[in-house]
Amino acid sequence: MSQRSHDPSPGEELPHPFDVICEILRDVGSLTRLIEIYYMVQEPGLLDILSGLSALSDDERTKLKAFLERREQLLLRLREDRRGALILEWREESELDRSA
């Protein structure tokens, strides 16, 4: 998704906040989804993570999306290897995880 400029050109008016909200709502598809996104971005550090992910190439983003879509009752885990590389992997949900 391309980012729109937040600053209007000289002589151009700022959009009305209502118009901005309506456009965002149209893009996300439903009020429920918009509220979900709002609450998710309140998580500490999530916007920084999303900024990093937005810098991925289209090919890398496609691979990550496909990886995330393969989940079935699995929990995402992040681990670091000896060289400092971070690895995303799925692990099966344990009984202890389900009771939490």
C-alpha positions as CSV (number, residue, x, y, z in Angstrom):
1,M,0.0,0.0,0.0
2,S,1.5,3.3,-1.0
3,Q,1.7,6.1,1.6
4,R,-0.1,9.3,1.0
5,S,1.7,12.6,1.9
6,H,0.6,14.0,5.2
7,D,1.5,17.5,4.0
8,P,-0.6,19.3,1.4
9,S,1.0,21.0,-1.5
10,P,1.2,24.8,-1.2
11,G,-2.3,26.2,-1.8
12,E,-3.9,22.8,-1.3
13,E,-6.4,22.4,1.6
14,L,-6.1,19.7,4.2
15,P,-8.8,17.0,3.9
16,H,-11.5,17.2,6.5
17,P,-11.0,14.6,9.3
18,F,-14.3,13.0,8.6
19,D,-13.2,12.4,5.0
20,V,-10.0,10.8,6.2
21,I,-11.9,8.5,8.6
22,C,-14.4,7.5,5.8
23,E,-11.5,6.7,3.5
24,I,-9.7,4.6,6.1
25,L,-13.0,2.8,6.9
26,R,-13.6,2.1,3.2
27,D,-10.0,0.7,2.9
28,V,-10.2,-1.6,5.9
29,G,-13.7,-2.9,5.0
30,S,-15.6,-2.7,8.2
31,L,-15.9,-0.8,11.5
32,T,-15.0,-4.0,13.4
33,R,-11.8,-4.3,11.4
34,L,-11.0,-0.6,12.0
35,I,-11.5,-0.9,15.8
36,E,-9.3,-4.1,15.7
37,I,-6.5,-2.2,14.0
38,Y,-6.8,0.7,16.4
39,Y,-6.4,-1.6,19.4
40,M,-3.6,-3.5,17.8
41,V,-1.5,-0.4,17.2
42,Q,-1.8,0.4,20.9
43,E,0.6,-2.5,21.6
44,P,4.0,-1.1,22.6
45,G,6.5,-1.4,19.8
46,L,4.1,-2.7,17.2
47,L,4.3,0.4,15.0
48,D,8.1,0.1,15.0
49,I,7.7,-3.6,13.9
50,L,5.2,-2.6,11.2
51,S,7.6,0.1,9.9
52,G,10.3,-2.5,9.6
53,L,8.0,-4.9,7.8
54,S,6.9,-2.2,5.4
55,A,10.5,-1.9,4.2
56,L,10.5,-5.5,3.0
57,S,10.6,-6.0,-0.8
58,D,7.3,-7.2,-2.4
59,D,8.8,-10.7,-2.8
60,E,9.9,-10.8,0.9
61,R,6.5,-9.6,2.0
62,T,4.7,-12.2,-0.1
63,K,6.9,-14.9,1.4
64,L,6.1,-13.7,5.0
65,K,2.4,-13.5,4.2
66,A,2.4,-17.0,2.9
67,F,4.2,-18.2,5.9
68,L,1.7,-16.6,8.3
69,E,-1.2,-17.9,6.3
70,R,-0.1,-21.6,6.8
71,R,-0.8,-21.6,10.5
72,E,-3.3,-24.0,12.0
73,Q,-3.6,-24.0,15.8
74,L,0.0,-23.2,16.0
75,L,1.8,-20.5,17.9
76,L,4.3,-18.2,16.3
77,R,7.7,-18.2,18.0
78,L,10.8,-16.1,17.5
79,R,14.2,-17.4,18.2
80,E,17.8,-16.2,17.7
81,D,20.5,-18.3,16.2
82,R,24.2,-18.2,17.2
83,R,25.0,-15.6,14.6
84,G,22.2,-13.3,15.8
85,A,19.7,-14.0,13.0
86,L,16.1,-14.0,14.1
87,I,14.0,-17.0,13.0
88,L,10.2,-17.1,12.9
89,E,8.8,-20.6,13.3
90,W,5.5,-22.3,14.2
91,R,5.2,-24.6,17.2
92,E,2.2,-26.7,18.2
93,E,0.0,-25.3,20.9
94,S,0.4,-27.2,24.2
95,E,-2.3,-27.9,26.8
96,L,-0.6,-25.3,29.0
97,D,-0.8,-22.7,26.2
98,R,-4.5,-23.4,25.7
99,S,-5.4,-23.0,29.4
100,A,-3.8,-19.5,29.7
